[in-house]
Amino acid sequence: MPLRRRVALAFTLLGFLLSLVFSAAVIRITGDYGDTLAAEILQSQAEDYSLRLTNHLTAELPQTHRLSGYLANAARTPPKYRALPPGIHEDASDNGTTVGVFDTSAGRLIFVIDLSDIEELEELLNLFLAGMVVLGTALAGGLGWWFAGFALRPVQRLVDDVDALPVQPRRSRLAAHTSKDELGRLAHAIDAYQARLVDADTHEQAFFADASHELRTPLSVVQGVTEVMLDALNDDRGNDPAHVSRLRRLERGVRDMGHLIEALLGVARRSELQPEAMDALTFLKEAAHIALHDKQSRIAIEASGSLQLPRREALLLVSGLLRKVAQQSPDAVIHVSLSDHELLIDKQLDAASINDDTSTARSDIGRGSALLDRLAQRLGWQVKFESATRIRIRLHD
């Protein structure tokens, strides 16, 4: 149950209990007041008439619709009252009638008072109190809902501030805008957690920087040695072609490993991307050079205008996708075209070179590499593999 609803329910229950206690107290007080009033009236009447009768004064016992007096041994005294002991009694057969039996110096006197109209008022009061319980409960629930919404506004503001925090770790100052109570403690805990995330991210970025340097060094050595060996073999025409092919594969693998490391570091960096304006044709030519080096003549580029892109990350992704396409039939020409912020990479293969699996697939389910998929997500690009040699990239402005 939401917190606001729980608070409103608590207010409703409290209002019901308070209304019920108040109503019960009013009913009890009015009932006791009626009994006390009747007893006092009957007692005063008995004392007054007893004094008159004892002093042989003229005294006629009252006989009205509200108050009646009797001598216990008189003939006109109702039989049901004669056997009653001294005290105040309720007439069970006549609701609202109270009987007082008193032993006085003038003998036993019986007075009967009819308070039925007061009983009717008490019933009306009971109905009013029942309505007040219902109304009080509903009013308490409504006020509870309103007060809960008012009291929870700072919590909602804190929730909105937390929702607005970026995905990248960043220090926050939520506690500075909250009260110095439990909510402030919660905001301070969130600020402290964000600070720990920033520290952890700083250590992680430092680790990636060190790893980048340490990984690039041995790869550069291997690549340099491979290039020297290839140059030496190319100068010696008598070498085994198979040996040359293996060295070229080694060189290609080292180069691909270097590109993957660059892509890994591009994905790992959590710094905000910095777009910059660049010529579209120049950008695509640079990506082709990174992907194929001395085989750029096998790429036909059609592009015009300018692009607003984060240069480093965009080059890593486009060159990586170009290498993916180039692996299918290396001798075929790759056509790259850019129009309306949509980049198409396409290679036309002959029937013998077409990969058997040419079904449409998305880059995030296995047709590209995991690193390139994540790099595309970071750039906000939509990469769609229409086949093994045809990739459509939707660039976001």
C-alpha positions as CSV (number, residue, x, y, z in Angstrom):
1,M,0.0,0.0,0.0
2,P,1.4,3.4,-0.9
3,L,2.6,5.5,2.0
4,R,0.1,8.3,1.4
5,R,-2.8,5.8,1.5
6,R,-1.5,4.2,4.7
7,V,-1.3,7.6,6.4
8,A,-4.9,8.4,5.2
9,L,-6.1,5.0,6.5
10,A,-4.4,5.8,9.9
11,F,-6.2,9.1,10.0
12,T,-9.5,7.5,9.1
13,L,-9.1,4.9,11.8
14,L,-8.2,7.6,14.3
15,G,-11.2,9.7,13.3
16,F,-13.5,6.7,13.7
17,L,-12.1,5.9,17.2
18,L,-12.3,9.5,18.4
19,S,-15.9,10.0,17.0
20,L,-16.9,6.7,18.6
21,V,-15.4,7.5,22.0
22,F,-17.0,11.0,21.9
23,S,-20.4,9.6,21.0
24,A,-20.2,6.9,23.7
25,A,-19.3,9.6,26.3
26,V,-22.2,11.8,25.2
27,I,-24.6,8.9,25.4
28,R,-23.4,7.9,28.8
29,I,-23.5,11.5,30.2
30,T,-27.0,12.2,28.8
31,G,-28.3,8.9,30.2
32,D,-26.8,9.6,33.7
33,Y,-28.1,13.1,33.6
34,G,-31.6,12.0,32.8
35,D,-31.5,9.4,35.7
36,T,-30.1,12.0,38.1
37,L,-32.7,14.6,37.1
38,A,-35.6,12.1,37.6
39,A,-34.2,10.9,40.9
40,E,-33.7,14.5,42.2
41,I,-37.2,15.5,41.2
42,L,-38.8,12.5,42.8
43,Q,-36.8,12.9,46.0
44,S,-37.7,16.6,46.3
45,Q,-41.4,15.8,45.8
46,A,-41.3,13.1,48.4
47,E,-39.6,15.3,51.0
48,D,-42.0,18.2,50.3
49,Y,-45.2,16.2,50.6
50,S,-43.9,14.2,53.6
51,L,-43.3,17.5,55.4
52,R,-46.8,18.8,54.6
53,L,-48.5,15.6,55.6
54,T,-46.5,15.3,58.9
55,N,-47.5,18.9,59.8
56,H,-51.2,18.2,59.0
57,L,-51.2,20.7,56.2
58,T,-53.4,20.5,53.2
59,A,-51.5,18.5,50.7
60,E,-53.0,16.7,47.7
61,L,-50.6,14.4,45.9
62,P,-50.1,15.4,42.3
63,Q,-51.9,13.7,39.5
64,T,-50.7,15.1,36.2
65,H,-49.6,13.6,32.8
66,R,-46.0,13.9,33.9
67,L,-46.0,13.5,37.7
68,S,-48.2,11.3,39.9
69,G,-48.0,10.7,43.6
70,Y,-49.5,7.8,45.7
71,L,-49.7,6.6,49.2
72,A,-48.5,3.0,49.3
73,N,-51.7,1.8,51.2
74,A,-54.2,3.9,49.1
75,A,-56.7,2.1,47.0
76,R,-56.0,4.0,43.9
77,T,-52.3,3.1,44.0
78,P,-51.4,0.8,41.0
79,P,-50.7,-2.7,42.3
80,K,-47.5,-3.0,40.3
81,Y,-46.0,-0.2,42.4
82,R,-47.0,-1.4,45.8
83,A,-44.5,-4.3,46.0
84,L,-41.5,-2.2,44.9
85,P,-38.9,-1.7,47.6
86,P,-37.7,1.9,48.5
87,G,-35.5,3.4,45.8
88,I,-35.6,4.6,42.2
89,H,-36.9,2.1,39.6
90,E,-37.6,2.0,35.9
91,D,-41.0,0.9,34.8
92,A,-40.3,-2.1,32.5
93,S,-43.8,-2.0,31.1
94,D,-43.8,1.7,30.3
95,N,-40.6,3.0,28.6
96,G,-39.6,6.4,29.9
97,T,-41.4,6.1,33.2
98,T,-39.4,6.3,36.5
99,V,-40.8,5.3,39.9
100,G,-39.5,6.5,43.2
101,V,-40.5,4.7,46.4
102,F,-39.7,6.5,49.6
103,D,-40.3,5.7,53.3
104,T,-41.1,8.9,55.1
105,S,-42.5,10.0,58.5
106,A,-45.9,10.3,56.8
107,G,-45.6,6.7,55.5
108,R,-44.5,5.2,52.2
109,L,-44.9,7.5,49.3
110,I,-44.7,6.5,45.7
111,F,-44.1,9.1,42.9
112,V,-44.1,8.3,39.2
113,I,-42.6,10.7,36.6
114,D,-43.1,10.3,32.8
115,L,-39.9,11.3,30.9
116,S,-40.9,9.6,27.6
117,D,-40.4,12.8,25.6
118,I,-36.9,13.1,27.0
119,E,-36.3,9.5,25.9
120,E,-37.4,10.4,22.4
121,L,-34.8,13.3,22.4
122,E,-32.2,10.9,23.5
123,E,-33.0,8.6,20.6
124,L,-32.7,11.5,18.2
125,L,-29.4,12.4,19.9
126,N,-28.2,8.8,19.3
127,L,-29.1,9.1,15.6
128,F,-27.2,12.4,15.4
129,L,-24.2,10.9,17.1
130,A,-24.2,7.9,14.7
131,G,-24.2,10.3,11.8
132,M,-21.4,12.3,13.4
133,V,-19.4,9.1,13.6
134,V,-19.8,8.5,9.9
135,L,-19.1,12.1,9.0
136,G,-16.2,12.4,11.4
137,T,-14.6,9.2,9.9
138,A,-15.0,10.5,6.4
139,L,-13.7,13.9,7.3
140,A,-10.7,12.4,9.1
141,G,-9.9,10.3,6.0
142,G,-10.1,13.2,3.7
143,L,-8.0,15.4,5.9
144,G,-5.6,12.5,6.3
145,W,-5.2,12.2,2.6
146,W,-4.7,15.9,2.1
147,F,-2.2,16.2,5.1
148,A,-0.3,13.1,3.9
149,G,0.1,14.7,0.4
150,F,1.3,17.9,1.9
151,A,3.6,16.2,4.3
152,L,5.1,13.9,1.6
153,R,5.9,16.7,-0.8
154,P,9.5,16.9,0.4
155,V,9.8,13.2,-0.1
156,Q,8.4,13.5,-3.7
157,R,10.9,16.3,-4.4
158,L,13.7,14.1,-3.2
159,V,12.4,11.3,-5.4
160,D,12.4,13.6,-8.4
161,D,15.9,14.8,-7.6
162,V,17.1,11.2,-7.4
163,D,15.4,10.3,-10.7
164,A,17.1,13.3,-12.3
165,L,20.6,12.0,-11.4
166,P,22.6,11.0,-14.5
167,V,23.6,7.4,-15.2
168,Q,27.2,8.4,-14.9
169,P,28.5,8.7,-11.3
170,R,28.3,12.3,-10.2
171,R,28.5,14.0,-6.8
172,S,25.1,15.3,-5.6
173,R,24.0,17.8,-3.0
174,L,20.5,16.6,-2.2
175,A,21.0,17.2,1.6
176,A,21.5,20.9,1.0
177,H,17.9,21.2,-0.1
178,T,16.2,19.1,2.5
179,S,15.3,19.6,6.2
180,K,17.5,18.4,9.0
181,D,15.4,15.4,10.0
182,E,15.0,11.8,8.8
183,L,14.5,13.0,5.3
184,G,17.8,15.0,5.5
185,R,19.5,11.9,6.7
186,L,18.2,9.9,3.8
187,A,19.4,12.7,1.4
188,H,22.8,12.7,3.1
189,A,23.0,8.9,2.7
190,I,22.3,9.3,-1.1
191,D,24.9,12.0,-1.4
192,A,27.5,9.8,0.4
193,Y,26.6,6.9,-1.9
194,Q,27.0,9.1,-5.0
195,A,30.4,10.2,-3.6
196,R,31.5,6.6,-3.2
197,L,30.4,5.9,-6.8
198,V,32.4,8.8,-8.1
199,D,35.5,7.6,-6.2
200,A,35.0,4.0,-7.5
201,D,34.6,5.3,-11.0
202,T,37.8,7.4,-10.7
203,H,39.7,4.3,-9.6
204,E,38.2,2.3,-12.5
205,Q,39.1,5.0,-15.0
206,A,42.6,5.1,-13.7
207,F,42.8,1.3,-14.0
208,F,41.6,1.5,-17.7
209,A,44.2,4.1,-18.4
210,D,46.9,2.0,-17.0
211,A,45.6,-1.1,-18.8
212,S,45.4,0.8,-22.0
213,H,49.1,1.8,-21.8
214,E,50.2,-1.7,-20.7
215,L,48.2,-3.5,-23.4
216,R,49.2,-1.2,-26.2
217,T,52.9,-1.6,-25.6
218,P,53.2,-5.4,-26.3
219,L,50.8,-5.1,-29.2
220,S,52.9,-2.4,-30.7
221,V,56.0,-4.5,-30.3
222,V,54.3,-7.5,-32.0
223,Q,52.9,-5.4,-34.8
224,G,56.3,-3.8,-35.4
225,V,58.1,-7.1,-35.6
226,T,55.4,-8.5,-37.9
227,E,55.7,-5.6,-40.3
228,V,59.5,-6.0,-40.4
229,M,59.3,-9.7,-41.1
230,L,56.7,-9.1,-43.8
231,D,58.9,-6.5,-45.4
232,A,61.9,-8.8,-45.3
233,L,59.8,-11.7,-46.8
234,N,58.5,-9.4,-49.6
235,D,62.0,-8.5,-50.6
236,D,62.9,-12.2,-50.8
237,R,60.9,-13.7,-53.6
238,G,61.9,-17.3,-52.8
239,N,60.0,-17.5,-49.5
240,D,57.1,-19.9,-49.0
241,P,53.8,-18.2,-49.8
242,A,52.1,-20.1,-47.0
243,H,54.6,-18.6,-44.5
244,V,53.8,-15.1,-45.9
245,S,50.1,-15.8,-45.5
246,R,50.5,-16.8,-41.9
247,L,52.4,-13.6,-41.2
248,R,49.7,-11.5,-42.8
249,R,47.1,-13.2,-40.7
250,L,49.2,-12.5,-37.6
251,E,49.5,-8.9,-38.6
252,R,45.7,-8.6,-39.2
253,G,45.0,-10.3,-35.9
254,V,47.3,-7.9,-34.0
255,R,45.7,-4.9,-35.7
256,D,42.2,-6.2,-34.9
257,M,43.3,-6.7,-31.3
258,G,44.4,-3.1,-31.1
259,H,41.1,-1.9,-32.5
260,L,39.2,-4.0,-30.0
261,I,41.2,-2.6,-27.2
262,E,40.4,0.9,-28.4
263,A,36.7,0.0,-28.6
264,L,36.8,-1.5,-25.1
265,L,38.3,1.7,-23.7
266,G,35.8,3.8,-25.6
267,V,33.0,1.9,-24.0
268,A,34.6,2.0,-20.6
269,R,35.0,5.7,-20.5
270,R,32.1,7.3,-18.6
271,S,33.1,10.9,-19.4
272,E,30.5,12.9,-21.3
273,L,30.7,12.7,-25.1
274,Q,31.9,15.8,-26.8
275,P,30.4,16.2,-30.3
276,E,32.4,18.2,-32.8
277,A,31.7,19.4,-36.3
278,M,33.5,17.5,-39.1
279,D,33.3,17.0,-42.8
280,A,31.3,13.8,-43.6
281,L,33.6,12.7,-46.5
282,T,36.8,13.3,-44.5
283,F,35.3,11.4,-41.5
284,L,34.4,8.4,-43.6
285,K,37.8,8.4,-45.3
286,E,39.6,8.4,-42.0
287,A,37.4,5.5,-40.8
288,A,38.3,3.6,-43.9
289,H,42.0,4.2,-43.4
290,I,41.7,2.9,-39.8
291,A,39.8,-0.1,-40.9
292,L,41.8,-1.2,-44.0
293,H,45.0,0.8,-44.1
294,D,46.5,0.2,-47.6
295,K,43.3,-1.3,-49.0
296,Q,41.3,1.9,-49.0
297,S,41.0,1.6,-52.8
298,R,38.4,-1.1,-52.2
299,I,36.0,1.3,-50.6
300,A,33.7,3.6,-52.6
301,I,32.4,6.6,-50.5
302,E,29.5,8.8,-51.3
303,A,28.9,11.6,-48.7
304,S,28.6,15.3,-48.5
305,G,27.9,17.9,-45.9
306,S,29.0,17.9,-42.3
307,L,28.3,15.8,-39.1
308,Q,28.2,16.7,-35.5
309,L,29.7,13.6,-33.8
310,P,32.0,12.6,-30.9
311,R,35.0,12.0,-33.2
312,R,36.9,9.3,-31.3
313,E,34.0,7.0,-30.5
314,A,32.3,7.5,-33.9
315,L,35.6,6.5,-35.7
316,L,36.0,3.4,-33.5
317,L,32.4,2.2,-34.3
318,V,32.4,2.9,-38.1
319,S,35.9,1.5,-38.7
320,G,34.9,-1.6,-36.7
321,L,31.8,-2.2,-38.8
322,L,33.8,-1.6,-42.0
323,R,36.3,-4.4,-40.8
324,K,33.3,-6.7,-40.2
325,V,32.0,-6.2,-43.7
326,A,35.5,-6.4,-45.2
327,Q,36.0,-9.9,-43.8
328,Q,33.5,-11.2,-46.3
329,S,35.3,-11.7,-49.7
330,P,38.2,-9.3,-49.1
331,D,38.6,-8.5,-52.9
332,A,35.1,-7.1,-53.3
333,V,34.4,-3.3,-53.2
334,I,32.6,-1.9,-50.2
335,H,30.1,0.9,-50.9
336,V,29.6,3.5,-48.2
337,S,26.9,6.1,-48.6
338,L,25.5,8.8,-46.2
339,S,22.2,10.5,-46.7
340,D,19.8,12.1,-44.2
341,H,21.8,11.0,-41.2
342,E,21.7,7.4,-42.3
343,L,24.9,5.5,-43.1
344,L,24.8,2.5,-45.4
345,I,27.7,0.0,-45.6
346,D,27.2,-2.5,-48.4
347,K,29.4,-5.0,-50.2
348,Q,28.1,-6.7,-53.4
349,L,29.3,-10.3,-53.5
350,D,29.1,-12.9,-56.3
351,A,27.0,-16.0,-55.8
352,A,29.9,-18.1,-54.7
353,S,31.0,-15.7,-52.0
354,I,27.6,-14.9,-50.3
355,N,27.5,-16.1,-46.8
356,D,24.8,-18.7,-46.2
357,D,23.4,-16.7,-43.2
358,T,22.1,-13.5,-44.7
359,S,19.0,-13.1,-42.5
360,T,18.2,-9.8,-41.0
361,A,19.5,-9.4,-37.5
362,R,20.1,-6.6,-35.0
363,S,23.6,-5.7,-33.8
364,D,22.7,-6.4,-30.2
365,I,21.9,-10.0,-30.8
366,G,25.1,-11.4,-32.2
367,R,25.7,-10.1,-35.7
368,G,28.3,-7.5,-34.5
369,S,30.7,-7.8,-31.7
370,A,29.6,-7.1,-28.1
371,L,32.0,-4.2,-27.8
372,L,30.7,-2.5,-31.0
373,D,27.1,-3.1,-29.8
374,R,27.8,-1.3,-26.5
375,L,29.7,1.5,-28.3
376,A,26.6,2.0,-30.6
377,Q,24.4,2.2,-27.5
378,R,26.7,4.8,-25.9
379,L,26.6,6.9,-29.1
380,G,22.8,6.5,-29.3
381,W,23.0,5.0,-32.8
382,Q,20.7,2.3,-34.3
383,V,22.8,-0.3,-36.0
384,K,20.9,-2.9,-38.1
385,F,22.6,-5.9,-39.9
386,E,20.4,-6.5,-42.9
387,S,22.9,-9.2,-44.0
388,A,26.5,-10.2,-43.3
389,T,27.6,-7.6,-45.9
390,R,25.0,-4.9,-45.5
391,I,24.7,-2.7,-42.4
392,R,22.4,0.3,-42.0
393,I,23.3,2.8,-39.3
394,R,20.9,5.5,-38.1
395,L,22.8,8.5,-36.8
396,H,21.2,10.7,-34.2
397,D,21.6,14.4,-34.4
